[in-house]
Amino acid sequence: MRQTFTISLPPKMAEQVEKTMRAEHRTRSELVREALRRYISNRRSLEETPTAAELRAIRQGEAAYQRGDSVTLDEYLRDVDSHPRRPRHKVS
């Protein structure tokens, strides 16, 4: 059995909903159901408890960061780009 909800949205958000509905050829209900599915799924994944191995890895990463043993994303990308890649042989 379906249940009906009444919600209120700020005008700008309501406009975004209408534009998205038209762009995706969906009904308002379909759009809201999909948004809620994704929201609930994301919330559920945030509630997962890390394993002991994951907790150890997190602590090691935090300790390395505190020691200053880290690089920025820009530094990493610059380093990766500066190493020439060797050509690979085709495998048939």
Secondary structure, DSSP 8 states (H G I E B T S, - for coil): ----------HHHHHHHHHHHHHHT--HHHHHHHHHHHHHHHHHHHT----HHHHHHHHHHHHHHHHT----HHHHHHHHHHS---------
